[in-house]
Amino acid sequence: MREFILWNRGDSPVQISKIKNCCGVESTIIPMKILPGSNAVCTSIFTTRNRYGKQDKQILIASNDRKNPYFELKIVGTLLKPVEFSPRWIRLGNLMPDSIVSETISATNLLDRVVEFQSVESTITGVQAHVVDGGDDSASENPEQRRSWSIELSTTEELQPGKINGQIQLHFSSGTVNVPVIGTVKPIIQIVPEKIQFTGRPAKETERLVMLRSGDGRTFEVFSAKLAKGEGSVVIKRLADDRWQLKLMVQPDTIQPGASIIIKTSIESQDTNLIPRFR
């Protein structure tokens, strides 16, 4: 908060008609009518949350003063981050469910006082974070030992296929720092296409070909594949160590709601199935 004193040095009242604030600033002037020889107080509140670096904020005051109808006030300064951290984002890229995440975040106290590291949280299922250097209570007698920390990310369980869009939350006595984490977890076995489409519900047997392939080139086996809630056959053919083909002969008019092709593979952690669909 900053207070400005506005004096009327003239011989007629000055009526404030409008206050135009810069982004992040809210101002009030009391009173809005300044009598000759009197003053008013302009109270400006600058919201500094998530704002860092050099700041130059203007407050434009409009009045009936003919010589100076617009008067400008300024709030100037530099906002320091209590804690600087690197990297700004963690991009994990494309992962498999059993991939091992190993990333490190560095955090540094920029203030001239001790900042305590209180806790760290991960919003990502299967990924945890913990301090591996700094932040120990035993270092409290020496502030210099508390000026930086290293936070390590690691996996605790298999990741769920889909988009990763979470945060590592670093809680300090000066506030919380959020480090965004993004990435994509792909299934170990990828199915092309993921859904089998039929036009209408023809009575005759219909053939469809499906490809199973490893997302990272690993070898896998296909033990069985069968149609559930429908009539048809599935022929399994190995194309390569990491690639298989399924030849489906399906009777579309026998397909029931919830039908699927249930596939058993050597990748025990992944449930694999195909869902017939009509269009």
C-alpha positions in Angstrom: 0.0 0.0 0.0 1.2 3.5 -0.8 -0.4 6.8 0.2 0.0 10.0 -1.8 -1.0 13.5 -0.4 -2.7 15.7 -3.0 -2.6 19.4 -2.2 -4.8 22.1 -3.8 -2.6 25.2 -4.0 -5.1 27.1 -6.1 -8.0 29.4 -5.2 -10.9 27.2 -6.4 -12.0 23.7 -5.6 -10.5 20.7 -7.5 -13.0 18.0 -8.3 -11.6 14.6 -9.0 -13.7 13.0 -11.8 -11.9 9.7 -12.6 -9.1 7.5 -11.4 -7.5 5.2 -14.0 -5.2 2.5 -12.5 -2.5 0.4 -14.1 -2.9 -3.4 -14.0 -2.6 -4.7 -10.5 -3.3 -1.4 -8.8 -6.5 -0.2 -7.0 -6.7 3.4 -5.8 -9.2 5.5 -3.9 -9.1 9.3 -3.2 -10.7 10.8 -0.1 -12.2 13.3 -0.5 -12.9 13.5 -4.2 -13.4 17.3 -3.9 -10.3 19.2 -2.7 -11.0 22.7 -1.3 -8.4 25.5 -1.8 -5.5 25.1 0.7 -6.7 21.6 1.6 -5.6 18.1 0.6 -6.8 14.6 -0.1 -5.2 11.2 0.4 -4.8 8.9 -2.6 -4.4 5.3 -1.2 -3.1 2.9 -3.8 -2.8 -0.9 -3.2 -0.6 -2.8 -5.6 -1.2 -6.6 -5.7 2.3 -8.1 -6.0 1.2 -11.8 -6.2 3.1 -13.6 -9.0 4.7 -10.3 -10.1 8.5 -10.2 -10.1 11.2 -7.9 -11.4 11.1 -4.2 -12.1 7.7 -2.5 -11.7 6.5 0.8 -13.0 2.8 1.3 -12.3 0.9 4.5 -13.2 -2.2 6.0 -11.6 -3.9 8.7 -13.8 -6.1 11.2 -12.0 -8.6 13.3 -14.0 -10.0 16.5 -12.6 -11.4 19.9 -13.5 -8.0 21.6 -13.1 -7.7 23.5 -16.4 -3.9 23.8 -16.3 -3.4 20.1 -15.4 -6.5 18.1 -16.1 -4.6 14.8 -15.9 -2.1 14.1 -13.1 0.1 11.0 -13.0 1.3 9.2 -9.9 3.7 6.3 -10.0 4.7 3.3 -8.0 8.2 2.2 -9.0 10.3 -0.6 -7.6 11.7 -4.1 -8.0 9.9 -7.2 -6.6 12.2 -10.0 -5.7 11.2 -13.7 -5.7 11.5 -15.1 -2.2 12.7 -18.4 -3.8 14.1 -19.0 -7.3 13.7 -22.4 -8.8 14.9 -24.3 -11.8 13.6 -25.7 -14.2 10.5 -23.5 -14.6 8.7 -26.5 -16.2 9.4 -30.2 -16.1 8.7 -31.8 -19.4 8.8 -35.6 -19.1 8.0 -36.2 -22.8 6.6 -39.6 -23.8 6.8 -42.3 -21.1 5.7 -45.9 -20.7 3.7 -47.0 -17.7 6.8 -48.6 -16.2 9.2 -45.8 -17.0 11.4 -44.5 -14.2 11.1 -40.7 -13.6 14.3 -39.1 -12.4 14.3 -35.3 -12.4 15.8 -32.7 -10.0 14.5 -29.3 -9.0 16.9 -26.7 -7.6 15.5 -24.0 -5.3 17.4 -21.0 -3.9 16.5 -18.5 -1.2 16.9 -14.9 -2.6 15.9 -13.1 0.6 18.3 -11.7 3.2 16.7 -13.8 5.9 16.3 -17.5 6.6 13.6 -19.3 4.7 12.5 -22.7 6.0 11.6 -25.6 3.7 8.5 -27.0 5.2 7.2 -29.7 2.9 6.9 -30.9 -0.7 3.9 -32.5 -2.4 3.2 -34.1 -5.8 -0.2 -34.0 -7.5 0.8 -36.7 -10.0 -0.2 -40.3 -9.2 2.8 -42.5 -9.2 5.4 -39.7 -8.8 6.8 -38.5 -5.5 9.2 -35.7 -4.6 11.5 -35.4 -1.7 14.4 -33.2 -0.6 17.8 -34.8 -1.1 20.0 -31.8 -0.1 19.4 -28.9 2.2 16.4 -28.1 4.4 17.6 -30.2 7.4 16.6 -28.8 10.8 20.1 -29.4 12.0 21.3 -26.6 9.8 19.1 -23.9 11.5 22.1 -22.4 13.3 23.8 -21.6 10.0 21.5 -19.6 7.6 23.9 -20.1 4.7 23.3 -23.8 4.8 19.6 -23.0 4.2 19.9 -20.9 1.1 19.5 -23.7 -1.5 17.7 -27.1 -1.8 17.6 -30.0 -4.3 14.3 -31.8 -4.7 14.3 -35.1 -6.5 11.4 -36.7 -8.4 11.0 -40.5 -8.6 8.3 -43.0 -9.5 6.6 -45.0 -6.8 4.3 -47.1 -8.9 3.3 -47.7 -12.6 2.0 -44.6 -14.3 -1.4 -44.5 -15.8 -1.7 -44.1 -19.6 -2.8 -40.6 -20.6 -1.7 -37.0 -20.3 0.4 -35.9 -17.3 -0.6 -32.3 -16.2 0.3 -31.8 -12.6 2.5 -29.9 -10.2 5.3 -30.3 -7.6 4.4 -28.0 -4.8 7.3 -26.7 -2.7 6.1 -25.2 0.6 8.4 -22.6 2.2 7.9 -20.4 5.1 7.8 -17.5 2.6 5.1 -19.1 0.5 4.4 -22.0 -2.0 6.2 -22.5 -5.3 4.4 -24.6 -7.9 6.5 -26.3 -10.6 4.3 -27.6 -13.5 4.9 -31.1 -14.8 3.7 -32.2 -18.2 4.1 -35.4 -20.2 2.3 -38.3 -21.9 2.2 -41.9 -20.7 1.5 -44.3 -23.6 0.4 -47.9 -23.3 3.2 -50.5 -23.6 1.1 -52.3 -26.2 -0.5 -50.0 -28.7 -3.5 -51.2 -30.7 -4.2 -49.9 -34.2 -7.1 -49.2 -34.6 -8.3 -49.0 -31.0 -12.0 -49.5 -32.0 -13.3 -51.8 -34.7 -15.9 -50.1 -36.9 -18.6 -51.7 -39.0 -21.1 -50.0 -41.3 -24.6 -51.1 -40.4 -25.1 -54.7 -39.0 -24.4 -57.0 -41.9 -25.5 -60.6 -41.5 -22.5 -62.1 -43.2 -19.1 -62.7 -41.6 -16.8 -59.6 -41.8 -13.0 -59.5 -41.7 -11.0 -56.9 -39.9 -7.2 -56.7 -39.4 -5.7 -55.2 -36.2 -2.1 -54.4 -35.3 -0.5 -54.8 -31.9 2.9 -53.2 -31.4 5.2 -52.2 -28.6 5.4 -48.5 -27.8 9.2 -48.7 -27.0 10.3 -51.6 -29.1 10.3 -54.3 -26.4 9.6 -57.9 -27.2 6.2 -59.3 -26.1 4.1 -62.4 -26.6 0.4 -62.6 -27.5 -1.0 -65.7 -25.7 -4.7 -65.6 -26.7 -7.4 -63.4 -28.2 -11.1 -64.1 -28.2 -14.4 -62.3 -28.8 -16.6 -61.8 -25.8 -20.3 -61.1 -26.2 -20.4 -61.9 -29.9 -19.6 -64.6 -32.5 -16.4 -64.7 -34.4 -12.8 -66.0 -34.5 -9.4 -64.4 -34.1 -6.2 -65.6 -35.8 -3.0 -64.5 -34.1 0.1 -63.9 -36.3 3.6 -62.7 -35.2 5.1 -60.1 -37.6 8.2 -59.3 -35.5 9.4 -59.6 -31.9 7.5 -56.3 -31.0 4.6 -56.6 -33.5 1.6 -58.9 -33.9 -1.4 -59.0 -36.2 -4.9 -60.1 -35.3 -7.2 -61.3 -38.1 -10.8 -61.0 -36.9 -13.7 -62.8 -38.6 -16.7 -61.4 -36.9 -20.4 -61.9 -37.3 -21.6 -58.3 -36.8 -25.3 -59.0 -36.2 -24.3 -61.1 -33.1 -22.4 -58.3 -31.4 -24.0 -57.4 -28.0 -23.6 -54.3 -25.9 -20.2 -54.3 -24.1 -18.6 -56.7 -26.6 -14.9 -56.7 -26.9 -11.8 -58.6 -28.1 -10.0 -59.8 -24.9 -6.3 -60.1 -25.5 -3.9 -61.8 -23.2 -0.2 -60.9 -23.5 3.1 -61.2 -21.6 2.7 -57.6 -20.4 0.8 -58.5 -17.3 0.3 -55.0 -16.1 -1.7 -53.9 -19.1 -5.3 -55.0 -19.7 -5.7 -55.1 -23.5 -9.0 -55.2 -25.4 -10.7 -54.0 -28.5 -14.2 -52.6 -28.5 -16.3 -53.2 -31.6 -18.3 -50.1 -32.7 -20.9 -49.5 -35.3 -21.4 -46.3 -37.3 
